Amino acid sequence: MDAKKCRTLGIVSIVCAGVSLIMFGALLDVVAFIIGMIAMVNARKLTVNSTDPYAHDAVKLAKIGVVLSLVAFIANMLTAVFLAPALLEGTVSMSGAMF
């Protein structure tokens, strides 16, 4: 994989992490993390004996994508944990049935 593809995957990882914060999608966070890890592993292979600035930029973008996807995943999980009791309470009081 060349530096341009690694850089593109890093950008895709960053965008997926941002979109998942808006949509509250933990699955999209996992996808962003996997894409970011693929980009980081392949970009690090390119930078072993290279002075290519695009490869170094690809590593930076991949690291940012991985970190942002983890932060978005934690934020989505915290939102789910804190909103679950309120949502369950609302469904129980509306239907009258207990789970």
C-alpha positions in Angstrom: 0.0 0.0 0.0 1.4 3.4 -0.9 1.4 6.6 1.2 -1.5 8.1 -0.6 -3.8 5.1 0.2 -2.6 5.2 3.8 -3.3 8.9 4.1 -6.8 8.4 2.6 -7.6 5.6 5.1 -6.4 7.9 7.9 -8.7 10.7 6.7 -11.6 8.2 6.4 -11.0 7.1 10.0 -11.1 10.7 11.2 -14.3 11.4 9.3 -16.0 8.2 10.6 -15.1 9.0 14.2 -16.6 12.5 13.8 -19.8 11.2 12.1 -20.2 8.6 14.8 -20.3 11.3 17.5 -23.2 13.0 15.7 -25.1 9.8 15.1 -24.2 8.0 18.4 -23.0 5.0 16.5 -20.6 2.7 18.3 -20.3 0.4 15.3 -19.0 3.2 13.2 -16.4 3.9 15.9 -15.2 0.3 15.6 -15.0 0.6 11.9 -13.1 3.9 12.2 -10.7 2.2 14.7 -10.0 -0.7 12.3 -9.5 1.5 9.3 -7.1 3.7 11.4 -5.1 0.7 12.5 -4.8 -0.6 9.0 -3.6 2.8 7.9 -1.1 3.1 10.7 0.4 -0.4 10.3 0.9 0.1 6.5 2.1 3.7 6.9 4.7 2.6 9.5 6.0 0.0 7.1 6.5 2.7 4.5 8.4 5.0 7.0 11.0 2.4 8.1 13.7 3.4 5.6 12.1 6.3 3.9 12.3 10.1 4.2 9.0 10.5 2.3 7.1 13.3 4.0 3.8 11.9 2.7 4.4 8.6 4.6 5.1 10.5 7.8 2.0 12.5 7.3 0.0 9.3 6.8 1.3 8.0 10.1 0.2 11.2 11.9 -3.2 11.1 10.3 -3.6 7.4 11.2 -2.7 8.1 14.8 -5.2 10.9 15.0 -7.9 8.7 13.5 -7.2 5.9 16.0 -7.3 8.3 19.0 -10.4 10.1 17.8 -12.2 6.8 17.2 -11.4 5.6 20.7 -12.5 9.0 22.2 -15.7 8.8 20.2 -16.3 5.2 21.3 -15.9 6.2 25.0 -18.2 9.2 24.6 -20.9 7.1 22.9 -20.7 4.4 25.6 -20.9 7.0 28.4 -23.9 8.5 26.6 -25.6 5.2 26.3 -24.9 4.3 30.0 -26.3 7.6 31.3 -29.3 7.7 28.9 -30.4 4.1 29.3 -32.1 4.5 32.7 -34.1 7.5 31.5 -35.1 5.7 28.3 -36.1 2.6 30.1 -38.1 4.6 32.6 -39.9 6.4 29.8 -40.9 3.1 28.1 -42.1 1.5 31.3 -44.2 4.4 32.3 -45.7 4.8 28.8 -46.6 1.1 28.3 -47.5 0.2 31.9 -45.6 -3.1 31.6 -42.6 -4.1 33.6 -39.7 -5.9 32.1 
